[in-house]
Amino acid sequence: MDIWSRIFTYSSAAFGAILLLIVLMVLSNAEDGKLTVEGLQHMEGSLTSFYNFILPFVYVWMALGLFIFGRFLMRLFKK
């Protein structure tokens, strides 16, 4: 496994762990087993801030995934 695949794999695991924590945080605010928009309004600021923070990392992660996929296709059809 080269460095680009390793970075992509580890960053995918990190994004998965981060999103799992966010989902658990959001689901812990369910009232009577129901998750409503009104129940999450107090978290709007922090969730928007997190979205704006994580977005550049997601774009870099997607570009890296496309690079690895393109490299795979080039190696596949090069023969």
N, C-alpha and C positions, 0 to 999 in steps of 0.2 A: 504494500500500500504506500503510495507516494504522499508527499506532504500535503498536496491539495485535497486529496481524498480524505486524509486524516483530519484536516481542518474542517472540511465539510461535515464529516461524521460527528466530530466532537461538538461543533456548533449546532448541529441538528439536535443532539442530545440536550444541550444547554437550553435551546429554544423550547424544546418539549417540557423540560423541567420548569422553566419560567412560566409557560402557559398553564401547566398543571397547577402551579401555585396561585396564579391569577384566577383560574376557574374555581379552585377551592375557596379562595377568598370571596368571590362573588356568590358562590352557592351557600356560604355560611350566613349570608344576609337574607336568605329566604324566610318568609314569614308564613307560618302554618303550612310549610311544605310547598309554598307557591313563590316563584320568583317573578316579581313584577317590575315594571319600569319605575314605578313610584318608589319601590323599595330600594332601588339602586341609584336614585337621584343624588343622594348624599355622597356617592362615590364618583360622580361624573368628573370632577376635577382631577382626581388622582388617576383614573383610568384614561382620561384624555392625555394627561401628562405622560403616562407610561407609553401610550400609543405613539405619541410624538417622539419619545426617546428611542423606542425600539425600531421604528420604521427605517432609519438609515442602515441599521444592522441587518434587517431583513432584506433590503435591497442588495447589499453586498453578498449576503448568503445566497440569494436567488441567482445573482450573476455568477457566483462561484459554481453553483449547481449547473447552470447552463454551459459554463466553460468545461466542466468535467464531462457532461453529456456530449457536447460537441467533440471533445477529444476522443471519447469512446466511439462515436460514429465515424470519425476520421480513421481511427485505427481499424474499425470493423470493415469499412469499405475500401481501405487502402490496398488490401491484398488482391 
